[in-house]
Amino acid sequence: MLDAVLRSGIADHRATFEVFTRHLPLGRPNGVFCGLGRLLDALDRFVFGPDELEWLAKRQIVSPTAVDWLADYQFAGEIYAFREGELYAAESPVLTVEASFGQAVILETLVLSILNHDSAIGAAAEQIVMAAGGRPVIEMGTRRTDDEAAVAAARVAWIAGFASTSNLEAGRRYGLPTAGTAAHAFVLAYPDERAAFAAQVEAYGTDTTLLVDTYDTEAGIRSAVEVAGPRLAAVRIDSGDLAKEARRARALLDELGATSTRIVVSGDLDRAALLTLADAPVDGYGVGTALVTGDGAPTAGFIYKLVAIADRPDAGGHQRPVAKLSPGKATVGGRKWAWRLLEEGLATADEIAGDASPPPTPARPLQVAAVREGKVVHRPTPQDVRAHYLAARAELPPGAPLTVATRGEPA
């Protein structure tokens, strides 16, 4: 595409692209917009160096003209976006890119790969946290996905309400709280369970979590309390009927005087499993697989579509709306703006408008300027993003899906 528009001259025409999803995954009342911070960091690094240019040229993937153009590439346009952590509905313009067609069109894969991954994780994390019913959840998905994807997933999970992550690189890179326990291999490496627990307590004191289900859970709990005493912080159970095991564990811990020892459960937990554990005496969960795999985090379904373009390079800012008409995949042309309508502090609907004027009723704008003239101007910390997510979640009435209303014709 780039090669062709450079030859025809369309590459220099001002254009507007929007990112949105046509449908939310089945059963999801809203999406959670995540990945903007990672995208803006990636945009700073999105250049073509000698190795990439040489590879493209040798294989004649693009013409020498395109290679020369890419050698000087640095995004110089504008990006407007929902704040990261914002809730969104289908058709909402979560990201708007305004630049020359050539500059904007080659961002598509970068934009979609990051936003689709992180927003899928965000929606899954939200569902898991809600199912946990206020109990803390540790993110433990690193071993079920790619190494860099694991760091990204840990970041998003914390934004969407997880208490901590077992991924130390995510903790280092983003300042997230970290937590974890020993594995069964650690217990198996010792002559017996008691020796393993003694080694762990010697290293960490009683403020640690002992894994008690390697052989027999009841015997493991007794050994744990004998070694650590009644002030042991927590035990973890990773197998069996977790509701029954948790009830037995609570009764035994109380009998042994370890009334303050918490019970953490793990083992391929998903939203449905957490709901079945709602009445069990569980104090926290470790969740991984259901967060980072397709079953737990179906794609956000974001697409990157051209909605307006100028007829000439010198069109003075005027762009004509363009839209697909394909059955089942039609789009609405023209730049759009989004607002969250509020009544007594609660969201009633999202309004998508064809102009930038605010609605006549109380509302807050959903897009902020993220990039101006190629420079990133919006860099909230993960802590800021988490705070915004929690505030946005508090605006939505419990159980109410986000609905969308339209105002005017897109410009």
C-alpha positions in Angstrom: 0.0 0.0 0.0 2.7 2.4 0.9 4.6 1.8 -2.3 1.5 2.4 -4.4 0.5 5.6 -2.6 4.0 7.1 -2.8 3.8 6.6 -6.6 0.3 8.0 -7.0 0.8 10.9 -4.5 -1.9 9.8 -2.1 0.7 9.3 0.6 0.8 13.0 1.2 -2.9 13.5 1.6 -4.1 14.3 5.1 -6.1 11.4 6.5 -8.0 10.2 9.6 -8.1 6.7 10.9 -10.2 5.4 13.8 -9.8 2.3 16.0 -13.0 0.7 17.2 -14.7 -2.7 17.6 -17.9 -3.6 15.9 -19.0 -6.0 18.7 -18.0 -6.8 22.3 -17.3 -10.4 23.2 -20.5 -12.3 24.1 -21.5 -11.6 27.7 -19.2 -8.6 28.2 -21.2 -5.4 29.2 -18.2 -3.2 28.2 -14.6 -3.3 27.2 -11.6 -2.0 29.1 -9.3 0.1 26.9 -5.7 -0.9 27.7 -2.3 -0.7 25.9 -2.1 3.0 25.2 1.0 3.5 27.3 2.7 0.6 25.6 1.6 1.9 22.2 3.0 5.3 22.8 6.3 3.9 24.0 6.4 1.7 20.9 5.7 4.7 18.7 8.8 6.4 20.0 10.8 3.4 18.8 9.0 2.9 15.5 11.7 3.7 13.0 13.4 1.8 10.2 17.1 1.2 10.7 19.8 0.0 8.3 19.1 -3.7 8.9 15.4 -3.4 8.2 16.0 -1.2 5.2 18.6 -3.5 3.7 16.3 -6.5 4.1 13.4 -4.8 2.4 15.7 -3.6 -0.4 17.4 -6.9 -1.1 14.2 -8.8 -1.4 12.6 -6.0 -3.4 9.6 -6.0 -1.2 9.2 -2.3 -1.9 10.7 0.1 -4.4 13.9 2.1 -3.8 11.6 5.2 -3.4 9.7 3.5 -0.6 13.0 2.4 1.1 14.2 6.0 1.0 10.9 7.2 2.4 11.1 4.7 5.2 14.6 5.7 6.1 13.3 9.1 7.1 10.1 7.9 8.7 9.2 9.4 12.0 5.5 9.8 12.9 4.7 13.5 12.8 0.9 13.5 13.1 -1.7 13.6 15.9 -3.2 10.8 18.0 -6.3 11.2 20.2 -7.4 8.4 22.4 -9.5 7.2 25.3 -7.6 7.3 28.5 -6.0 4.0 29.2 -8.2 2.1 31.7 -11.4 3.7 30.2 -14.5 1.6 29.7 -15.8 1.5 26.1 -18.7 0.2 24.1 -18.9 -1.2 20.6 -18.4 1.5 17.8 -16.6 3.8 20.3 -13.6 5.6 18.6 -11.0 4.5 21.2 -8.1 5.9 19.1 -8.0 8.5 16.3 -4.9 9.0 14.1 -4.6 12.1 12.0 -1.6 12.3 9.7 -0.6 12.0 6.1 -2.0 8.8 4.6 1.4 7.3 4.2 2.4 8.1 7.8 -0.8 6.7 9.3 -1.4 3.6 7.2 1.8 1.8 8.2 0.9 2.2 11.9 -2.0 -0.3 11.6 -0.3 -3.5 12.7 1.6 -1.8 15.5 -1.6 -0.2 16.8 -3.8 -3.2 16.6 -1.4 -5.8 17.9 -0.8 -3.9 21.1 -4.4 -2.6 21.7 -6.1 -5.9 20.9 -3.8 -7.9 23.1 -3.9 -5.5 26.1 -7.6 -4.7 25.9 -8.5 -8.4 25.7 -6.4 -9.0 28.9 -8.1 -6.0 30.5 -11.6 -7.2 29.9 -10.7 -10.7 31.2 -9.0 -9.2 34.3 -12.1 -7.1 35.0 -14.3 -10.2 34.9 -12.0 -12.2 37.1 -11.7 -9.4 39.7 -15.5 -9.0 39.8 -15.9 -12.7 40.3 -13.4 -12.7 43.1 -15.8 -10.6 45.1 -13.3 -8.3 46.8 -10.7 -11.0 47.5 -7.2 -10.2 46.2 -6.1 -11.9 43.0 -2.4 -12.6 42.2 -1.6 -12.6 38.5 0.3 -15.8 37.6 0.0 -16.2 33.8 3.7 -15.9 32.9 4.2 -19.6 32.2 1.2 -19.7 29.8 2.3 -17.1 27.3 5.2 -15.4 25.5 7.7 -13.7 27.8 7.0 -10.1 26.7 3.3 -10.8 26.4 3.5 -11.9 30.1 4.9 -8.6 31.2 2.2 -6.7 29.3 -0.5 -9.0 30.7 0.8 -8.4 34.3 0.7 -4.6 33.7 -2.9 -4.7 32.4 -4.1 -7.1 35.1 -2.9 -4.8 37.8 -4.6 -1.8 36.1 -7.9 -3.7 36.0 -7.8 -4.6 39.7 -5.4 -7.5 40.4 -3.6 -7.1 43.7 -0.2 -8.1 42.5 1.8 -10.2 40.0 4.3 -13.0 40.1 6.2 -11.5 37.2 9.2 -9.8 38.6 10.1 -8.0 35.3 6.6 -6.4 35.3 7.3 -5.3 38.9 10.7 -3.9 38.0 9.5 -2.2 34.8 6.2 -0.7 35.9 6.5 -0.5 39.7 3.8 -3.1 40.3 3.5 -5.0 43.6 4.8 -8.6 43.3 3.9 -11.8 45.1 4.4 -15.5 44.8 4.9 -18.9 46.4 7.1 -21.9 46.1 6.4 -24.6 43.6 5.9 -28.3 44.1 9.4 -28.9 42.7 10.7 -27.0 45.8 8.9 -29.4 48.2 9.9 -32.5 46.2 13.6 -31.5 46.3 13.7 -32.1 50.1 13.6 -35.5 51.9 10.2 -34.6 53.2 7.6 -31.8 53.3 8.7 -30.6 56.8 12.3 -30.1 55.7 11.1 -28.0 52.7 8.9 -25.8 54.9 11.7 -25.3 57.4 14.0 -24.1 54.7 11.4 -21.7 53.4 10.7 -20.3 56.8 14.4 -20.0 57.6 14.8 -17.9 54.5 11.6 -15.7 54.8 10.3 -16.1 58.3 6.6 -16.7 59.0 5.5 -14.0 56.6 5.4 -16.4 53.7 3.0 -18.8 51.9 3.6 -22.5 52.2 2.4 -24.9 49.5 0.6 -27.6 51.4 -0.9 -30.0 48.8 2.1 -31.8 47.4 1.3 -35.1 49.1 -1.6 -34.8 51.5 -3.2 -31.5 52.2 -4.1 -32.2 55.8 -0.7 -33.5 56.7 0.9 -30.6 54.8 -1.1 -28.0 56.9 -0.1 -29.7 60.1 3.5 -29.7 59.2 3.3 -26.1 58.1 1.9 -24.9 61.4 4.4 -27.1 63.4 7.3 -25.5 61.5 6.1 -21.9 61.2 3.8 -21.7 64.2 0.3 -20.2 64.4 1.5 -16.8 62.9 2.2 -18.4 59.5 1.0 -15.8 56.9 -0.7 -18.2 54.4 -1.0 -21.6 52.9 -1.7 -22.4 49.2 -3.8 -25.2 47.8 -3.4 -25.9 44.1 -5.4 -29.1 43.5 -8.5 -31.1 44.4 -12.0 -29.8 45.0 -10.9 -26.4 46.1 -14.1 -25.4 47.9 -14.0 -28.6 50.0 -10.3 -28.4 50.5 -10.6 -24.7 51.6 -13.3 -25.6 54.2 -11.2 -28.4 55.6 -8.1 -26.3 55.7 -9.9 -23.5 57.5 -11.3 -25.8 60.1 -7.9 -27.4 60.7 -6.0 -24.1 60.8 -8.4 -22.8 63.4 -8.1 -26.0 65.4 -4.3 -25.6 65.4 -4.6 -22.0 66.5 -3.6 -20.5 63.2 -6.7 -18.4 63.0 -5.0 -15.6 61.1 -3.3 -17.8 58.5 -4.8 -17.0 55.1 -5.8 -19.6 52.5 -4.8 -18.9 48.9 -6.0 -21.2 46.1 -4.8 -21.7 42.5 -5.0 -24.2 39.7 -6.3 -23.0 36.3 -8.9 -20.9 37.9 -11.3 -18.9 35.7 -14.3 -16.7 36.3 -16.7 -19.6 36.6 -14.5 -21.3 39.2 -14.2 -18.2 41.3 -18.0 -17.8 41.4 -18.3 -21.4 42.7 -15.8 -20.5 45.5 -17.7 -17.4 46.6 -18.9 -19.1 49.8 -15.7 -20.9 50.5 -13.3 -19.6 53.2 -10.8 -18.5 50.6 -8.7 -15.4 51.3 -7.1 -15.0 47.9 -6.6 -16.4 44.4 -3.8 -17.1 42.0 -5.0 -16.8 38.4 -3.0 -17.2 35.2 -4.2 -19.4 32.4 -7.7 -17.9 32.1 -6.2 -14.4 32.0 -3.6 -14.8 29.2 -5.2 -17.4 26.9 -7.9 -17.0 24.3 -10.6 -18.7 26.4 -10.3 -16.2 29.1 -9.4 -13.1 27.0 -11.2 -13.3 23.7 -9.9 -10.7 21.3 -11.1 -7.1 21.7 -11.8 -7.1 17.9 -10.4 -3.7 17.3 -10.1 -2.6 13.7 -8.2 0.3 12.1 -10.3 2.1 9.5 -9.8 5.1 7.3 -12.8 7.4 7.9 -11.7 10.6 6.1 -9.1 11.8 3.6 -8.3 15.0 1.8 -8.6 15.2 -2.0 -5.3 17.1 -2.4 -2.1 17.5 -0.4 -3.0 21.2 0.1 -6.6 20.7 1.0 -6.3 23.1 4.0 -7.5 20.6 6.5 -10.7 19.6 4.8 -11.3 15.9 4.5 -14.1 14.1 2.9 -15.7 11.2 4.8 -15.1 7.7 3.4 -16.8 4.4 4.5 -17.0 0.8 3.7 -20.3 -0.5 2.4 -19.5 -4.2 2.6 -22.4 -6.3 4.0 -21.8 -7.1 7.7 -18.7 -4.9 7.7 -20.0 -1.4 6.8 -18.4 1.5 8.6 -19.5 5.1 9.3 -17.4 7.8 7.6 -16.0 11.0 9.1 -14.1 11.9 12.3 -16.1 11.2 15.5 -15.9 12.4 19.1 -17.1 10.5 22.2 -18.6 11.7 25.5 -19.8 9.8 28.6 -23.2 11.2 29.6 -23.6 11.4 33.4 -26.5 11.8 35.7 -25.7 12.4 39.4 -22.3 11.0 38.8 -23.4 7.8 37.1 -23.0 6.9 33.4 -26.2 6.8 31.5 -24.8 6.2 28.0 -21.9 7.1 25.6 -22.6 9.7 22.9 -20.7 9.5 19.6 -20.9 12.8 17.8 -20.0 14.1 14.4 -18.5 17.3 15.8 -16.4 18.4 18.8 -19.1 20.4 20.6 -20.0 19.0 24.0 -23.5 17.6 24.7 -26.1 19.8 26.4 -26.3 17.5 29.4 -23.6 16.7 32.0 -20.8 14.7 30.3 -17.1 14.2 30.2 -15.0 13.9 27.0 -13.6 10.4 26.4 -10.7 11.3 24.2 -7.5 13.1 25.2 -4.6 14.3 23.0 -1.9 11.7 23.2 0.4 12.8 20.4 0.8 16.3 18.9 3.0 16.9 15.9 4.6 13.5 16.5 5.5 14.2 20.2 3.9 12.2 23.0 2.1 14.6 25.3 0.2 12.1 27.5 2.2 9.7 29.7 0.2 8.7 32.8 1.9 6.1 35.1 0.3 2.7 35.6 -0.8 3.9 39.0 -2.6 6.8 37.3 -4.2 4.4 34.8 -5.4 2.1 37.6 -6.9 5.0 39.4 -8.7 6.1 36.3 -10.0 2.6 35.6 -11.4 2.4 39.2 -13.1 5.8 38.8 -14.6 4.9 35.4 -15.9 1.6 36.9 -17.5 3.4 39.8 -19.4 5.6 37.3 -21.1 2.6 35.7 -24.2 1.3 37.6 -23.8 -2.3 38.7 -24.6 -4.8 36.0 -25.5 -2.1 33.5 -23.9 -2.4 30.0 -22.6 0.7 28.3 -25.0 1.9 25.5 -24.2 4.2 22.7 -26.2 7.1 21.3 -25.2 9.1 18.2 -25.5 12.9 17.6 -25.3 14.6 14.3 -23.5 13.4 11.2 -19.7 12.7 11.3 -17.7 15.6 9.9 
